[in-house]
Amino acid sequence: MWLYKATGDEQYLTEAKKWFDPAPDWGMSWDDKIVACQLLLFEATQEDKYKDAVLGTFTSWFPGGDISYTPQGLAWRLQWAPLRYASNMAMMALFAAKDGLMPEEYRHWAMCQIHYSLGDTGFSYVVGWQPDGVSGFPHRAHHRGASCPVPPAPCGPQIMSSNAPNVHLLCGALVGGPDKSDGYKDERSNYVMNEVACDYNAGFQTAIAGLRHLLVSGEHPEQTGSATCPYS
């Protein structure tokens, strides 16, 4: 689909259509781009079957669908880095809204998922980000570069097990996130909750940019009367 978008060569669109998957996307991440492909096909063709696939994905993800929600409103796809899935799907919801699909609803949901990460529930899951009223942010992200001391000081297993904060502030990194009850432990050895990764931040920062764009254009949910979170 990207080759078709870049070249306009119909052979790429024809080939992409052969691989179309109408099933609801399990959760966009480093190895799952189903909803993105559904949306690119809709953008290129405006055909209902691709539109319906995108709508089906978000019906599956919204409350009442196939995804569990924590008490404080996070779409909790999996124990390992639920914030990654929620942020990536928030990004896709904003893209879908830009294409005219359920714009008010999708923007509202995306905002609530991103605001969860930023600290609306009282704790920020973004390293170095602690707005007023938020109790803290992760200080022990599972990240070698942030936790190892400056050379020539040694770095080894004793660093992993230490309760001391990371030596370096990994500013802006999104950690994996909480359990299904909103519980979270800021422990370096807890890589399920406290790991950081490129595919965690990619969707998160793109969604942040999308929300910022909506704010500048006067279309942000907080400007249009859809500011209440958690989304329900």
N, C-alpha and C positions, 0 to 999 in steps of 0.2 A: 504493500500500500504506500509506503514511503517512496519507493521507486516510481510508482505511478504518479504520486503527487509532484515529484521532482521533474519528471520527464513528460507526463501526459501520454505516455505510450500505453495503449489499451491492452497490450499483452500482459502487463503487470496486474492490471485490474482483473482481467480474466483469470489469471492464476490465483490471485488473492481470493476470488469468489469460490474457487474450488476448496479452499481451506476454511471457509466460514464455519464457525461454531456458534450455533444459536443458544447454547446453554448459558444459564447465569454464571457469571465469572465467580470462581471460588474466592479470589482475592488477588489483586494485582501486586506483583512483587518482581524480584529479579528473574524469575522463571515463568511468569504468568502475565500475558499481555492480552488476554481474550477481550476484555471490555474495550481496550484501546483499539483493537482490530475491528470490533463491532462498530465503534464510533467512526473510525476512518472510512469504513465502507458506507456508512450512512451519509457522511459528509460528501463522499464522491458521487453517490447515486441517488440520495434522497428516497430510497426505496423503503417501504414500510417494514419489510422483514428485518432489516438491519436496525431500524428505529425500535421495533418491538423487542429485539434482542437486548439493546441497551436498557430499555425500560424494564425488561425482565430481570436484568442484573441488579438494578437498584431496588426493585420490588423485593428481591431476595435479601438485599442488604439492609433495608429499612426496617424499623420496628414492626413486628408481626410477620417478618419473613424468616429466613433460615439462619440468621446471625443472632447470637446471644448479645445482650447488652449488660454492661455492669450497672450497679445501682445508680452511679453518677453519670451514666449516659454514653459510655464508650462502646462503639461497635467492636465486640471482642471476638475476632475470628479464630485466634489460636493463642495458646499459652506463650509461644515463642514470638516475642515482639508484636503484640497486637497493635501498638501505635503505628507500626510500619504499614500494616494493611489498612487501617483506618485513614491514615494520611494519604496513601496512594489512591484510595477510593474517593477521598474528598477531592483530590486533584481531578480525578476523572469526572466527578459530579459537576465540578465547575466548568470543565470543558463541555460536558453535555448540555449544561444550562446555557452556555454561550451559543450552542447550536440550536437553541430554542426548545430543548426538551425540559419540561417542568422547571423553568428557571427559578421561580420563587422557592419551591420545595427543595430542589437540589442545592441551591446556595445556602439555604438555612441549615440543612443537614451538614453540609461541608463545613460551614462556620463552626457549628457546635463540636464537630470532631476535632478541628484544629484548636479551638479554644480549650478543649480538654487538655491537650498536650501543653498548651501555654500556661496553664495554671488556674483556669476558672474554678476548678474543684478544690483549690487551696494549695496545690503543689505543682510546680513546673517540672516537666520532664525534658526540658531543654537546658543543657549545661550552660551556666552563666546567665540565664534569664530568670530574673526574680522581680516581677513587678510588685507594686504596692499591694499588700493584703495577701501575698503568697508566702507560705512558710519556708520555702527553700527550693533547691534544685539538686540534681545528682552531683555528688562530689567524688564518686568512685566508679566512674564509667569503666567498663571492661575494654581497655584500650592500652596497648603496650606503650605507644609513644607518649600518652598523657600520664601514665602511671610510673614509668621508669625514671629514675633520677638522672641528672645531667652526667654524662661520661666525664671522667673515667670511673665514677661510682658504679658499682655492679648492680645489675638488674636480674632477678631470678625469682624462684618460687616464693621467697619470703615477701616479695612485693605483692604478689597475688593475694596472699593470706593476711596481709596487713590491713588494719582498719583505718590507717591514716588516709586523709584525702589525697587525690592524685596530685602529683608535683606540678603538673602543667594543666591550665584551664583549657579544656577542649571546647572552646566557646561556640555555641550554636548547634552542638551535636544533640540529636534526638535519641534517647535511649529506648530500649525495647518496650518497657511499660509494665503495667500492673497485672495482677491476676484478675480473675473474673469477678472478684468482690471488691475491686479497687485497691487491694493490698499491694504494697510495694516495699522492697528492701534495697537500700542503697549499698550494695555489697559488690566489690570488684569481682569476686569469684562467681557471682550469680550472673553468668553470661546470658541466661534466658531473659532476665529482666533488664540487665544493665549493659548489654552489648550495644555497640554503635556500628553502623554500616552505611555504605553509600546509598543502598536502596531504601534505607529508612529516611534519610534526609532529602533525597531527590524529589519524591512526591510531596513531602512536607513543605519544603521551601517553594516549590512550584505553586502549591495551594496558598501559601502565604502571599506570594506575588499576585495570585488571582484575586484574593480577598482585598489586597491593597488596591488593585486596579478598580475593583467594584466600589471601594470607598472614594477614590478620586472621581469616578464617573457618577457618583450619587446613587449607585445600585446595590450597595452593601446591605445585607439583611438588617443591620442595626439602623439603617436609614429608611427602610421600607416597612418597618413594623413587624419584622420576623426575628426579634432579638432573643427570644426566650430559649434557654437551654436548661436541661438536655432536651434534644429534639424528641418528639413523641407523636 
